[in-house]
Amino acid sequence: MRAAGSIALACAVEGGRTRLRTLRCEGLSRSSRAFAEPAGAIRLMLATLGPGVLGGDAFALEGAVEPGAALVAAGQMATPVFAGDAVSRSDARWRIAAGARLHVAGEPLLLEPGSAHVTAAHFALEADGIALVAETFALHGRARLSLRTQATLDGRLVFRDAVELAGERPGAYGTVALIAADPGLRAAFAARAGAWAAAAGAVRAGVGETAAAVVVRLTGARVWDVLRAGRAIAALAPASGGGPSAPGRTP
């Protein structure tokens, strides 16, 4: 496995708004400048140079959202994953401090025939920090995808999730997860997501709950339908037990 790219970033509150304090990109990994979002948040567009992920590539991201800051980490475009002589991999590690909010709004991961990819994400939440994670993926032909997500709250493991797809799996899939200590916030999101799922058309949705997270699974025939559904559900997440989230809202 070869190191293909990495991003290290940190943001903090200054003057009542979130500011990007640190950003370092290496290899094929790139980030946009910070764009202003509602409620003092910022948005970064994260991307990979070149045609996509090649077999044997390894990408890494390490991010910190300091107390009270709000960040939307969004993908720039769909990322194809190509076959090669080795498995490709992406690893992300996030720290979400007290009062901070992170929304990971990924673009579709598209596995081409013969490809194999592993993606792992770790979220270290402190106190009332919030993580909202939306992912979309599809297999084109025979391929293999392994997704691993885990979260800790004040150092204690509170959430672990795994998705395994292999072979020929037509259609598209998605996951939206809200990870937060506040049970009222989770309950509000679960109720809204459940109502959305009950009225869903082309995309099927199922809502599940754990001790510290609400997870919505999505399946559909077209990847763009699943992507739009994930965005709609993510927009239902409360910011702090009130109305839908402004910083994490995606049109």
N, C-alpha and C positions, 0 to 999 in steps of 0.2 A: 504494500500500500504506500502511495506517495502523497506527501503534503501538497495539496493543490491550491489552497487558499485559506485565509483566516481573517476574522474581524474581532477586534477588542473595542468595546465602547462603554461609556458611562455617562449618565445624565443626572442632573441635580437641579433643585429649585433655586433660582436667583431672581430677585425682584418680582416675586409673585408668579413667575413663569418657569416652566422646565427649560433648561439650557443643556446643550450637548457639551460636556466637559472634556471628554476624551474620545478620540476615534482613530484607530489604526487599522489599515487594511493591507494585507499582504497577499502575494500571488494573484490568483484569479478572482479573489473576493473584492467586491466594491460596495460602497454605500453612498447615497446621495447626501447633500447637505440636509439640515434639519428644516422641516416645513412646519409652520404653525398650525395647530389643531385647536378646536374649541376647548374652553375651560383650562387654558394654560398648558395644554399638552403639546408634544411635538411628534412628528412622523418622520421616520427614516425609511428610504426605499433601499432594500438590500438586494444585491444581484451577483451573478457569476458571469465573468467574461467567457466568450467562446460559444460553441454550439450547445453546450450542456455539460453534464457530468459523464466522464468516461470511466470505464471499468478500472478499478484500482485507485481512483481519486479519493482523497480524504479532505474534508472541509471542516473547519472548526469556528465556533463563535463563542465569545465570552462577553456577557453584558451585565451591567449593574444599573439599577434604577434606585436612586438614593431617596431618602425620606421625603414623602410628599410629591415626588415627581411622577409624571405620567408620560408613557412612551408607547407609540404605535410602531412596531417593527414589521414592515410590510414587504412582501416580495414585489419585484418589478415585473416579472413575466413568468409564464409557465416554464418549468425546467425539465427538459428531456434527460433521461438516464440511459446511456448506451451500454451495450454488452462489451465485455473485455475479458482479460485473462484472470481477473480478480474482482472481488466484491468491492463496490464503492461505499463510502460512508460519510455521514455528516453528523457532527456532535455539537450541541448547543448547551451552554451552562449560563443560567440567569440567576442573579440575586435581586430580589424585590424587597426593598426595605419597608419599614413601618410607614403606613400611609401612602405608599407608592402603588402605581397601577401599570401593568404591562399588558399590552394586547399584541400578540403575535398573529398577524394576518397574512398567512402564507398564500402564495399562488400555487397552482397545481403542479404536482410532481408526476411526470409521465414516464413510466418504465417501458422502454422499447424491448422488442423480442430478444431473449437471451440475457437480459440484464439482471443483476442482483444488487440490491442496495439495502443498507442498514442506516436508519436514522435514530439518534438517541437525543433526548432532551431532559435536562434536569433544572427544576425551578426551586430555588431556596427562598422561601417566603419568611418574612419576619413580621410578627404581630398581625396587624390588619392589612398587610400587603395583599394585592389581588393580581392573579394571572388569568388572562383570557386567551385561549389558544385555539386557532382555527386552521385546519389542514385539509387539503384535498389531494387525492391521488388516483391514478388509473394505471392498469396494466394493459399494454398493447401486445397481444400475443403471449407466449409462454415466458414468464418473468417471475422474479421473487422479490418481495418487499417485506422488511421487518421494521416496525416502529416501536420504540420503547420510550415511555414517558414516566418520569417520577417527580414527586414534589415533596419537599420537607417544610415543616412549619416550626420555626424556632429550633431547628436541628432534629426534629422528630419526623420520621417518614409518615406521611399522611395520604399519599396517593401514588398508585402504581398502575400503569396501563400498558397493554401490549396488543399490537395488531400484526397478524401474520397473513400475507397473501402470497400464494404460489400457484404456478401453473397458468392455465388460460382462464382468466377471470374477466369476462366481458363486463362493461359498465364502468361506473366510477363510484368512488367512496369518499367519505369525509368524516371528520370528527371535530366537534366544538366542545371544549372543556373549560369550565369556569372553576378555578381553584381559589378558595377563600376560606378564612376561619369563621366569618360571620354567617351563622345559620339562616338568618333572615334574608340575607342577600342571596344565598343559594336557593332558598325556598321560592323567592320571587322569580328567579331565573328559571327554575324547574317548572313552575306553573306557566310562565309565558312560553317556554319552549314546548311544553306539552300541548298547549292550545294551538301553537303553530303546527305541530306534528299532526294533530287531529284534523286539521284543515288542509294538509299538504296534498299536492297533486302528483306531479311527475317525479318528485323526489320523496322517498320513504324515509321516515325519521323515527328513531326510538330514543327515549330519554331514560337515563339511569343515574343513580345517586350513590355516592360513597360518603364516608365520614367527613370529607373536606372538599368534595368536588361534585359537580353536576356534569355529566358527559352525554352528548347527543351524537348518535351514530347516524350517518346519512348514506343512502345508496340511491343510485339513479342510472339511467341509460347513458346520459351525456355528462361529461366532466364539467361543462360550463353551467349546466343546471344545478349540479351539486355545489359548485363554487358559489353561485348566487344564493342558494339556500343557506349555506354556511354563513355568508355575510349577513343575511336577514336574521338568522338566529343570534349571531354575535351581537347584532345591534340591539337585541332585547335585554342584554345583560345590564343590571343596575350598576351605577357607579359606586354607590355606597348605601344601598338599601332604599334609594329613592326611585327616580324615573330611569328610563333607559340611558345607557352610557353615552355621553357626548364624545369623550376622547377616543373611545374605541369604535365609534360609529363608522361604518364603511358603506358608501352609497351602492 
